[in-house]
């Protein structure tokens, strides 16, 4: 039988679904285990969420992860994510992207080494370092894995530091909406989610509290996306929850970011309501899948997104050049 440490892993469950001629009939379900309690377990499968009572389980076990995503799929999602978080200062090194935003966030201030840099790998890394040195910024490279594993090995040899693993997670929008509670009427316990095309002053203040002061470059990162919505929830006039949604990648990907709830307003389902509003908007403008990026060690956010059906597409680490 499965154990608590199996939550978050890919498992197969054989269920008893009936009796025929005095013999049990079985059905197998394959998916990511998102909940394991004394009475039941919950899987996220390709068809959606499945809750299985323990009394129906004949056998359950962990299985190896599904095959790695194709390099083209990782590259496409990384480019959609770049378009959703657009650094104002940009250059190209062959297919690689060089990005800077006055040091605001690692994503907007790192090279994205996807594709051919048009030169040998050691020379490409040297060129990245020179470009950031000319800007007076430390050199950072995001390494999507496993796509950028050879680059990671070269950076290891050069003693580049590695940041914490970041999970790039995805979910079909139809499955995400099925997992979310329906939009609720305006009540004291469930105030409405307002979507705007530009962030309010207090929305930006909440973002700054989480991400640090917002230079002019940060405001461009946050707002310079053609299809974008800023979610906000107010109680008695005070902003208690925010979120940001973008649609990029030929209109296919809804990017979710800055989902934040004030400490005194947590455990009321507001984060789910914010995600619901952004997912409804994304669907209305033609997006079919959602993605987000979350540090692997984020003990609050990772379980929430897992419960909503997000699974890890790939990971990345931000690598920093050693100081001279």
C-alpha positions as CSV (number, residue, x, y, z in Angstrom):
1,X,0.0,0.0,0.0
2,X,1.1,3.6,-0.5
3,X,2.7,5.7,2.2
4,X,2.6,9.4,3.0
5,X,6.0,9.9,1.3
6,X,4.3,8.8,-2.0
7,X,2.2,11.9,-2.2
8,X,3.3,13.9,-5.2
9,X,4.5,10.8,-7.0
10,X,3.2,8.9,-10.0
11,X,1.2,5.8,-8.9
12,X,-1.1,3.1,-10.3
13,X,-4.2,2.0,-8.4
14,X,-6.1,-1.1,-9.0
15,X,-9.8,-0.6,-7.9
16,X,-12.6,-3.1,-7.3
17,X,-15.4,-1.7,-9.4
18,X,-17.9,-4.5,-9.1
19,X,-18.6,-8.2,-8.9
20,X,-19.4,-10.5,-11.8
21,X,-20.2,-14.2,-11.4
22,X,-18.9,-14.0,-7.9
23,X,-15.6,-12.6,-8.9
24,X,-14.4,-9.0,-8.4
25,X,-14.0,-6.7,-11.4
26,X,-11.0,-4.4,-11.5
27,X,-10.1,-1.1,-13.1
28,X,-6.7,0.5,-13.1
29,X,-6.0,4.3,-12.7
30,X,-2.7,6.0,-13.4
31,X,-1.8,9.5,-12.1
32,X,-0.2,11.7,-9.6
33,X,-1.1,11.0,-6.0
34,X,-2.3,14.3,-4.4
35,X,-3.9,13.1,-1.2
36,X,-3.7,10.1,1.1
37,X,-6.0,9.8,4.1
38,X,-7.3,7.1,6.3
39,X,-10.5,6.9,4.2
40,X,-9.4,7.5,0.6
41,X,-6.8,8.7,-1.8
42,X,-7.0,11.2,-4.6
43,X,-5.2,11.0,-8.0
44,X,-4.9,13.5,-10.8
45,X,-5.2,11.5,-14.0
46,X,-5.2,12.5,-17.7
47,X,-9.0,12.6,-17.4
48,X,-9.1,14.8,-14.2
49,X,-9.3,14.2,-10.4
50,X,-10.3,10.8,-9.1
51,X,-11.2,10.1,-5.5
52,X,-10.9,6.4,-4.5
53,X,-12.2,5.1,-1.2
54,X,-9.7,2.8,0.5
55,X,-12.4,0.1,0.7
56,X,-12.2,-0.1,-3.2
57,X,-8.4,-0.4,-3.4
58,X,-7.1,-3.9,-4.3
59,X,-3.5,-2.8,-4.9
60,X,-1.6,0.5,-5.3
61,X,2.0,1.2,-6.0
62,X,4.4,3.9,-7.1
63,X,5.5,3.7,-10.8
64,X,8.5,5.3,-12.5
65,X,8.0,8.9,-13.7
66,X,6.6,9.4,-17.2
67,X,9.0,9.9,-20.0
68,X,10.8,13.2,-20.1
69,X,9.2,16.0,-22.1
70,X,10.6,16.5,-25.6
71,X,13.3,19.1,-26.0
72,X,11.0,21.1,-28.3
73,X,8.2,21.1,-25.6
74,X,10.6,22.4,-23.0
75,X,11.9,25.1,-25.4
76,X,8.3,26.2,-26.3
77,X,7.2,26.5,-22.7
78,X,10.4,28.4,-21.7
79,X,9.7,30.9,-24.5
80,X,6.1,31.3,-23.4
81,X,7.3,31.9,-19.9
82,X,9.8,34.4,-21.1
83,X,7.1,36.3,-23.0
84,X,5.0,36.3,-19.8
85,X,7.8,37.9,-17.8
86,X,9.5,40.2,-20.4
87,X,12.8,41.8,-19.4
88,X,13.2,45.3,-20.9
89,X,16.9,44.9,-21.8
90,X,17.4,42.0,-24.2
91,X,20.0,40.6,-26.6
92,X,20.6,37.4,-28.6
93,X,23.5,35.1,-28.6
94,X,22.5,32.9,-31.5
95,X,19.3,31.3,-30.2
96,X,20.1,32.1,-26.6
97,X,18.3,35.0,-24.9
98,X,20.2,37.5,-22.7
99,X,17.9,39.4,-20.3
100,X,18.2,42.2,-17.8
101,X,15.7,44.2,-15.6
102,X,17.8,46.2,-13.2
103,X,18.3,43.1,-11.1
104,X,14.6,42.6,-10.3
105,X,14.0,38.8,-10.1
106,X,16.3,36.1,-11.3
107,X,14.0,35.2,-14.2
108,X,14.2,38.6,-15.8
109,X,18.0,38.9,-15.2
110,X,19.4,35.7,-16.5
111,X,20.4,34.1,-19.8
112,X,18.0,31.5,-21.3
113,X,20.3,29.0,-23.0
114,X,17.7,27.3,-25.3
115,X,18.9,26.5,-28.8
116,X,22.2,27.0,-30.5
117,X,24.4,29.9,-29.3
118,X,26.2,30.0,-32.6
119,X,29.6,29.2,-31.0
120,X,31.2,26.5,-28.9
121,X,29.7,26.2,-25.4
122,X,32.7,27.6,-23.5
123,X,32.8,30.6,-25.7
124,X,29.0,31.1,-25.3
125,X,29.3,31.2,-21.5
126,X,32.2,33.6,-21.8
127,X,30.1,35.9,-23.9
128,X,27.2,35.7,-21.4
129,X,29.6,36.8,-18.7
130,X,30.9,39.7,-20.8
131,X,27.4,40.9,-21.6
132,X,26.4,41.1,-18.0
133,X,29.7,42.6,-17.0
134,X,29.1,45.5,-19.5
135,X,25.8,46.1,-17.7
136,X,27.4,46.1,-14.3
137,X,25.3,43.1,-13.3
138,X,26.3,39.6,-12.1
139,X,26.0,36.9,-14.8
140,X,23.1,34.5,-14.3
141,X,22.0,31.6,-16.5
142,X,18.7,29.7,-16.1
143,X,19.3,26.0,-16.9
144,X,16.0,24.2,-17.8
145,X,16.5,20.5,-17.1
146,X,17.1,18.0,-18.6
147,X,17.4,20.2,-21.7
148,X,20.3,22.2,-20.4
149,X,22.2,19.4,-18.6
150,X,25.3,19.8,-20.8
151,X,25.4,23.5,-19.9
152,X,24.9,22.7,-16.2
153,X,27.9,20.4,-16.4
154,X,30.1,23.2,-17.9
155,X,28.9,25.6,-15.2
156,X,29.7,23.0,-12.5
157,X,33.3,22.9,-13.9
158,X,33.5,26.7,-13.6
159,X,32.1,26.7,-10.0
160,X,28.9,28.6,-10.8
161,X,26.6,28.5,-7.8
162,X,23.2,26.9,-8.1
163,X,19.9,28.3,-6.8
164,X,17.1,26.2,-5.4
165,X,15.3,23.9,-7.9
166,X,12.2,25.6,-9.5
167,X,9.3,23.4,-10.7
168,X,7.7,24.5,-14.0
169,X,4.3,23.0,-13.6
170,X,1.4,22.7,-16.0
171,X,-2.2,21.7,-16.1
172,X,-4.8,21.5,-18.9
173,X,-7.2,24.4,-18.3
174,X,-10.3,22.2,-18.5
175,X,-8.9,19.9,-15.8
176,X,-7.9,23.0,-13.7
177,X,-11.3,24.5,-13.9
178,X,-12.9,21.1,-12.9
179,X,-10.7,21.0,-9.8
180,X,-11.5,24.6,-8.8
181,X,-14.6,25.7,-6.9
182,X,-17.1,27.6,-9.0
183,X,-17.1,31.4,-8.9
184,X,-19.0,32.4,-5.8
185,X,-21.4,35.3,-5.2
186,X,-20.2,38.3,-3.3
187,X,-20.5,37.5,0.4
188,X,-18.5,38.4,3.6
189,X,-16.7,35.0,3.4
190,X,-16.2,35.1,-0.4
191,X,-15.7,38.6,-1.7
192,X,-15.5,39.0,-5.5
193,X,-12.3,38.7,-7.5
194,X,-11.9,41.8,-9.7
195,X,-9.8,41.5,-12.9
196,X,-8.2,44.6,-14.3
197,X,-5.9,45.3,-17.3
198,X,-3.5,47.3,-15.2
199,X,-2.3,46.9,-11.6
200,X,-3.6,49.2,-8.9
201,X,-1.3,51.1,-6.6
202,X,-1.9,48.8,-3.7
203,X,-1.6,45.7,-6.0
204,X,1.9,46.9,-6.8
205,X,2.6,47.4,-3.1
206,X,1.7,43.8,-2.3
207,X,3.9,42.6,-5.2
208,X,6.8,44.8,-3.9
209,X,6.4,43.4,-0.4
210,X,6.9,39.9,-1.9
211,X,9.5,40.6,-4.6
212,X,11.3,43.7,-3.4
213,X,11.1,47.3,-4.5
214,X,9.8,47.9,-8.0
215,X,12.2,49.8,-10.3
216,X,10.9,51.0,-13.6
217,X,12.2,47.8,-15.2
218,X,10.1,45.8,-12.8
219,X,6.9,47.6,-13.9
220,X,7.7,46.7,-17.5
221,X,8.2,43.0,-16.5
222,X,4.8,43.1,-14.8
223,X,2.8,44.9,-17.3
224,X,4.3,44.7,-20.9
225,X,2.3,41.7,-22.0
226,X,-0.5,42.2,-24.6
227,X,-2.9,39.7,-23.0
228,X,-2.8,40.2,-19.2
229,X,-5.1,40.5,-16.2
230,X,-4.4,41.5,-12.6
231,X,-6.6,39.9,-10.0
232,X,-7.5,41.5,-6.7
233,X,-9.8,40.7,-3.8
234,X,-10.8,43.4,-1.3
235,X,-12.4,43.1,2.1
236,X,-13.7,46.3,3.6
237,X,-11.7,48.2,1.1
238,X,-8.4,46.5,2.0
239,X,-6.6,44.4,-0.6
240,X,-6.2,40.9,0.8
241,X,-5.4,38.7,-2.3
242,X,-3.8,39.3,-5.7
243,X,-2.8,37.3,-8.7
244,X,-1.5,37.9,-12.3
245,X,-2.4,36.1,-15.4
246,X,-0.9,36.3,-18.9
247,X,-1.6,34.5,-22.2
248,X,1.5,33.9,-24.3
249,X,2.9,31.3,-26.6
250,X,0.7,31.8,-29.6
251,X,-2.3,32.2,-27.2
252,X,-1.9,28.7,-25.8
253,X,-0.4,29.2,-22.3
254,X,-2.1,30.9,-19.4
255,X,0.8,31.9,-17.1
256,X,-0.1,32.3,-13.4
257,X,2.2,34.3,-11.1
258,X,2.2,36.4,-7.9
259,X,-0.7,34.5,-6.3
260,X,-0.6,36.0,-2.9
261,X,-3.0,36.1,0.1
262,X,-2.5,38.3,3.2
263,X,-1.8,36.2,6.3
264,X,-5.0,37.2,8.1
265,X,-7.1,36.2,5.1
266,X,-5.6,32.7,4.4
267,X,-7.5,29.4,4.7
268,X,-10.6,30.9,3.2
269,X,-10.1,29.7,-0.3
270,X,-9.2,33.1,-1.7
271,X,-6.1,31.7,-3.6
272,X,-8.4,29.2,-5.4
273,X,-10.9,31.9,-6.2
274,X,-8.1,34.1,-7.7
275,X,-6.8,31.1,-9.8
276,X,-10.4,30.4,-10.8
277,X,-11.0,33.9,-12.1
278,X,-7.8,34.0,-14.1
279,X,-8.4,30.5,-15.5
280,X,-11.9,31.6,-16.6
281,X,-10.4,34.6,-18.3
282,X,-7.6,32.6,-19.9
283,X,-10.2,30.1,-21.3
284,X,-12.3,32.9,-22.7
285,X,-9.4,34.3,-24.7
286,X,-8.4,30.9,-26.1
287,X,-5.7,29.5,-23.8
288,X,-5.8,25.7,-23.4
289,X,-3.2,25.0,-20.7
290,X,-1.9,26.8,-17.6
291,X,1.7,27.0,-16.3
292,X,3.3,28.4,-13.2
293,X,6.8,28.4,-11.6
294,X,7.3,27.5,-8.0
295,X,10.3,26.8,-5.9
296,X,10.4,23.1,-5.0
297,X,10.8,23.9,-1.3
298,X,7.7,26.2,-1.1
299,X,5.8,24.2,1.5
300,X,2.6,26.1,1.2
301,X,2.3,26.6,-2.6
302,X,3.4,23.2,-3.9
303,X,0.6,21.2,-2.1
304,X,-2.0,23.8,-3.2
305,X,-1.0,23.5,-6.9
306,X,-0.7,19.7,-6.6
307,X,-4.3,19.6,-5.3
308,X,-5.4,21.7,-8.3
309,X,-3.9,19.1,-10.7
310,X,-0.6,20.8,-11.6
311,X,2.2,18.4,-12.4
312,X,5.9,19.1,-13.1
313,X,6.7,19.6,-16.7
314,X,10.4,20.2,-16.1
315,X,12.6,22.0,-13.6
316,X,15.3,24.7,-13.7
317,X,18.0,26.2,-11.6
318,X,19.4,29.7,-11.7
319,X,23.2,29.6,-11.9
320,X,25.3,32.5,-10.8
321,X,28.9,33.1,-11.9
322,X,31.5,33.1,-9.1
323,X,32.7,36.5,-8.0
324,X,36.0,37.7,-9.5
